[in-house]
Protein backbone atom coordinates (compact mmCIF):
# COMPACT_ATOMS: atom_id res chain seq x y z
CA UNK A 1 0.00 0.00 0.00
CA UNK A 2 2.83 2.42 0.88
CA UNK A 3 4.56 1.64 -2.41
CA UNK A 4 1.40 2.46 -4.34
CA UNK A 5 1.00 5.81 -2.53
CA UNK A 6 4.64 6.75 -3.07
CA UNK A 7 4.50 5.72 -6.73
CA UNK A 8 1.29 7.74 -7.17
CA UNK A 9 2.83 10.81 -5.51
CA UNK A 10 5.95 10.60 -7.70
CA UNK A 11 3.82 10.22 -10.85
CA UNK A 12 1.68 13.22 -9.87
CA UNK A 13 4.78 15.31 -9.18
CA UNK A 14 6.28 14.42 -12.56
CA UNK A 15 3.00 15.23 -14.29
CA UNK A 16 2.81 18.65 -12.62
CA UNK A 17 6.44 19.44 -13.46
CA UNK A 18 5.96 18.52 -17.11
CA UNK A 19 2.87 20.73 -17.28
CA UNK A 20 4.83 23.83 -16.10
CA UNK A 21 7.18 23.88 -19.08
CA UNK A 22 7.82 27.47 -20.17
CA UNK A 23 7.28 28.78 -23.67
CA UNK A 24 10.80 29.70 -24.84
CA UNK A 25 9.42 32.73 -26.71
CA UNK A 26 7.34 34.40 -23.99
CA UNK A 27 8.31 37.87 -22.78
CA UNK A 28 7.33 38.55 -19.17
CA UNK A 29 8.43 41.21 -16.71
CA UNK A 30 12.00 40.24 -15.81
CA UNK A 31 12.21 37.34 -18.30
CA UNK A 32 12.33 36.43 -21.95
CA UNK A 33 12.04 32.68 -22.37
CA UNK A 34 14.68 31.07 -20.11
CA UNK A 35 16.65 34.31 -19.82
CA UNK A 36 15.93 36.31 -16.65
CA UNK A 37 17.09 39.65 -15.33
CA UNK A 38 19.29 37.89 -12.73
CA UNK A 39 21.38 36.08 -15.37
CA UNK A 40 24.98 37.19 -15.75
CA UNK A 41 26.48 37.54 -19.23
CA UNK A 42 28.88 34.66 -18.56
CA UNK A 43 25.92 32.30 -18.01
CA UNK A 44 24.41 32.66 -21.47
CA UNK A 45 26.65 29.90 -22.88
CA UNK A 46 24.63 27.34 -20.92
CA UNK A 47 21.22 28.99 -21.50
CA UNK A 48 21.72 29.17 -25.26
CA UNK A 49 23.69 25.90 -25.59
CA UNK A 50 21.59 24.84 -28.60
CA UNK A 51 22.03 28.19 -30.37
CA UNK A 52 24.99 30.10 -31.80
CA UNK A 53 26.50 32.88 -29.71
CA UNK A 54 28.49 35.58 -31.50
CA UNK A 55 30.66 37.70 -29.22
CA UNK A 56 30.70 41.25 -30.54
CA UNK A 57 32.97 43.21 -28.26
CA UNK A 58 34.66 40.85 -25.83
CA UNK A 59 38.35 40.68 -25.11
CA UNK A 60 40.16 38.15 -27.34
CA UNK A 61 41.81 36.60 -24.25
CA UNK A 62 38.58 36.29 -22.25
CA UNK A 63 37.87 32.80 -20.93
CA UNK A 64 34.23 33.57 -20.23
CA UNK A 65 31.61 35.36 -22.29
CA UNK A 66 31.65 39.09 -21.75
CA UNK A 67 30.55 42.14 -23.70
CA UNK A 68 27.70 42.32 -26.18
CA UNK A 69 26.62 39.09 -27.84
CA UNK A 70 24.23 38.16 -30.61
CA UNK A 71 22.19 34.97 -30.36
CA UNK A 72 21.36 33.01 -33.53
CA UNK A 73 19.43 29.81 -34.05
CA UNK A 74 21.50 26.95 -35.44
CA UNK A 75 19.79 27.59 -38.80
CA UNK A 76 21.17 31.14 -38.86
CA UNK A 77 18.13 33.22 -37.85
CA UNK A 78 19.10 36.13 -35.61
CA UNK A 79 17.17 36.01 -32.34
CA UNK A 80 18.48 38.81 -30.12
CA UNK A 81 21.34 41.07 -29.10
CA UNK A 82 22.26 41.02 -25.39
CA UNK A 83 24.04 43.96 -23.75
CA UNK A 84 25.49 43.74 -20.23
CA UNK A 85 25.76 46.63 -17.80
CA UNK A 86 29.58 46.44 -17.89
CA UNK A 87 31.04 45.07 -21.13
CA UNK A 88 34.39 44.13 -19.59
CA UNK A 89 32.95 42.14 -16.67
CA UNK A 90 31.71 38.56 -17.27
CA UNK A 91 29.76 38.78 -13.97
CA UNK A 92 27.81 41.78 -15.23
CA UNK A 93 24.01 41.39 -15.52
CA UNK A 94 22.26 41.81 -18.85
CA UNK A 95 20.51 45.17 -18.95
CA UNK A 96 19.31 45.54 -22.56
CA UNK A 97 18.02 43.09 -25.13
CA UNK A 98 17.19 43.91 -28.71
CA UNK A 99 14.71 41.33 -30.00
CA UNK A 100 14.82 40.51 -33.73
CA UNK A 101 12.71 37.34 -33.96
CA UNK A 102 8.94 37.95 -34.01
CA UNK A 103 8.27 34.63 -32.24
CA UNK A 104 9.28 36.37 -29.01
CA UNK A 105 6.10 38.04 -27.79
CA UNK A 106 4.44 39.40 -24.68
CA UNK A 107 1.38 37.79 -23.11
CA UNK A 108 -0.68 40.35 -25.06
CA UNK A 109 0.92 39.30 -28.36
CA UNK A 110 3.24 42.29 -28.88
CA UNK A 111 6.35 41.38 -30.89
CA UNK A 112 8.97 42.93 -33.17
CA UNK A 113 6.64 42.66 -36.20
CA UNK A 114 3.70 44.39 -34.48
CA UNK A 115 2.48 47.86 -35.39
CA UNK A 116 1.73 50.78 -33.09
CA UNK A 117 -2.02 49.98 -33.18
CA UNK A 118 -1.16 46.82 -31.17
CA UNK A 119 0.44 49.02 -28.52
CA UNK A 120 -2.59 51.33 -28.39
CA UNK A 121 -4.97 48.37 -28.05
CA UNK A 122 -3.10 46.60 -25.24
CA UNK A 123 -0.77 48.95 -23.36
CA UNK A 124 -0.55 52.32 -21.70
CA UNK A 125 2.26 54.51 -23.00
CA UNK A 126 4.21 55.76 -20.01
CA UNK A 127 6.63 58.10 -21.78
CA UNK A 128 7.79 59.09 -25.25
CA UNK A 129 11.29 60.48 -25.78
CA UNK A 130 12.28 62.24 -28.98
CA UNK A 131 15.69 61.85 -30.63
CA UNK A 132 17.00 63.28 -33.90
CA UNK A 133 15.71 60.48 -36.15
CA UNK A 134 13.30 58.50 -34.00
CA UNK A 135 11.10 58.35 -30.94
CA UNK A 136 11.41 55.91 -28.04
CA UNK A 137 8.14 54.67 -26.57
CA UNK A 138 8.15 53.29 -23.01
CA UNK A 139 5.25 51.07 -21.99
CA UNK A 140 3.76 51.10 -18.50
CA UNK A 141 4.13 47.97 -16.31
CA UNK A 142 6.46 46.18 -18.73
CA UNK A 143 10.17 45.97 -19.53
CA UNK A 144 9.49 46.53 -23.24
CA UNK A 145 10.32 49.77 -24.99
CA UNK A 146 10.10 50.55 -28.69
CA UNK A 147 11.86 52.78 -31.16
CA UNK A 148 9.90 54.16 -34.10
CA UNK A 149 11.60 55.93 -36.99
CA UNK A 150 10.37 59.51 -37.43
CA UNK A 151 9.77 58.89 -41.13
CA UNK A 152 6.58 57.08 -40.02
CA UNK A 153 5.30 60.15 -38.14
CA UNK A 154 3.31 63.06 -39.57
CA UNK A 155 5.46 65.61 -41.41
CA UNK A 156 5.21 68.28 -38.66
CA UNK A 157 6.83 65.90 -36.11
CA UNK A 158 9.79 64.67 -38.17
CA UNK A 159 12.39 67.43 -38.13
CA UNK A 160 12.36 68.98 -34.67
CA UNK A 161 14.24 66.91 -32.04
CA UNK A 162 12.63 69.05 -29.31
CA UNK A 163 9.03 68.42 -30.37
CA UNK A 164 6.82 66.65 -27.82
CA UNK A 165 5.18 63.63 -29.45
CA UNK A 166 1.97 62.21 -27.99
CA UNK A 167 0.83 58.60 -28.46
CA UNK A 168 -2.26 59.81 -30.32
CA UNK A 169 -0.01 61.39 -32.99
CA UNK A 170 1.70 58.11 -33.87
CA UNK A 171 -0.01 56.39 -36.82
CA UNK A 172 -1.54 52.97 -36.19
CA UNK A 173 0.50 51.39 -38.98
CA UNK A 174 3.88 52.66 -37.68
CA UNK A 175 6.31 49.71 -37.46
CA UNK A 176 9.00 49.32 -34.82
CA UNK A 177 12.58 50.09 -35.76
CA UNK A 178 13.78 48.41 -32.55
CA UNK A 179 11.91 46.13 -30.15
CA UNK A 180 13.80 46.34 -26.87
CA UNK A 181 13.72 44.99 -23.35
CA UNK A 182 15.40 46.94 -20.56
CA UNK A 183 16.22 45.56 -17.15
CA UNK A 184 17.48 47.48 -14.17
CA UNK A 185 20.42 45.62 -12.62
CA UNK A 186 19.63 44.12 -9.24
CA UNK A 187 21.60 45.29 -6.22
CA UNK A 188 24.38 42.86 -5.36
N, C-alpha and C positions, 0 to 999 in steps of 0.2 A: 504494500500500500504506500509506504514512504517513497519507494522508487518511482511509482506512478506519479505521485504529487511532485517530486523533484523534477522528473522528466517533463511533466506538464508545465511547470514554472519556467524551466529553461526554454522550452519551445515557445511559450508566450513571450518571454523576454526577447528571443531572437526575432520573432514576428514583429514586435514593436520596434526594435532597432532597425530592421529592414524597411519598415514603413516610414521612418524619419529621414530617409535619404534626401539630401539637399539637391535642388536643381542647380547645376553648375553655372547657370547663366542668370540667376536672380540677383538683382541689386537691392539690397536692404540698407538701412542706416547702419554704418560701420562694417559692411561686408559686401563683397561682390563674389558670388560663388563661394569657393573655399578660402578666398583671400579676405582677411579681416584687418581692421585698423591696428591691431596689436602686432601684426606680423612685421618682422624685421626684414630688410632687403636681402640679407644673407640666407633667409629661409625660403626664398622663392624657388630655389633649385629643387627642393623636395615637393613643394606644392604644385609646380608645373613640370613634374618629372616626365610626363607624356607629351610635353610640348617643347618647342624650340625657344631658347632664351638667348637674345642677342644683347650683349653688353655694349652700351653706347659710349659711356664716358668713364669706365673704370680704369684703374691703374693696371698696366700690363703685368706687373709683378704680384697683383692681388691674388691671394689664395681663395678668398671667398667672394661672392658676388657683392659688388658695391656700385654705386652710381646708377644712372638711369638705365633701364633695360626695356627692351621690346619683347613681347610674348607673341609667338606665332604657333599656329597649329602645325602638326607634322606635315600636313598637306601644303603649307605655305601661307595660309590666310592669316593676316595680321589681326590679333585680338586686342591688345592694349599696350600702352606705354606706361611704365611705373616709374615714379620719381620719388626718391627718398628725401627726407628733410636735410640730411647732410650727405652729399655725394661721395665723400671720402671715407665715410664710416660704415662698415658692413653691418653694424648693430643699429643703424639708423632706421626709424620706422618709415613706412611709405606714407607720403602725405598727399600726393596727387596721382590720379590715374586718368589717362585719356583713353576712352573706349572707342574702338574702331568697329568692332563686330556688332551688328544689329541684333544678334541673338541675346546679348546681354540686355536685360530690361528690368524696369522696376515692377513692383506688384501692380501698378496701374498701367503697365504696358509701354511706358516711355522708353525709347531706345535711340540710338544714334541716327536712325533713319526716320524718326518721327518729325513732324512739323510743329510749328508753334501752336496751332489749334489744339494739339494734344496736350500741351502745357496748360492752355487756358481752360480746357475741359476738366482737368484732373488736379491741378496744383494752384497754389497761391504764390504769386511772384513776391518775393521778399524785398528784392533790391535789383536795380538795373544800373550798371556802371558803363559809361561811355568811354571808348578809346578812340584813336585816330580812325581806324578802319572797321571797327566792330563794336558790338555791345556785348556785355557779359550779364547774363540773367541768372540770379540766384533764387532757388526755390525754397519756400518755407518748409521746415520739418523734414528735410532730406539733405543728403550729402551731395546731390547732383547740382551742377551748375553748367550753363550752356553759353556758347559763344555764337553769335549770329553776325554774319558779315553785313555791313551797312548797305551794301548794294541791294539788299532785299528790303530795305526800309523805304518809306516815302522820300522823295527828292529833298524836301526841306529838312530832313534829319541826317542826311548823309555827310555833309561837309564840315560841320561844326563839332569839334571834339568836346565842347563845353555844353552842348545842348542836352537838356534833360529829356530822356525818352521814357514814356509811360508804356505799360504792357498793352494798353488799348491801341497804341499806335503801331504795334508790330503786326504785320499781315499774318493771317492764319496760315498761309502756305510758305512762310519763311522756314527754310531748312536750317539745321545746325551745322556750323562750321566745325565746332568742337563739342563733344559730349564728354563732360569731365566729372570726376568724383574727387572731392577734397575732404581730407581727414585732418583734424587737429591732432598733433602728436600727444599721446598720453604722458602724464608726468611720471618720471621714473624714480 
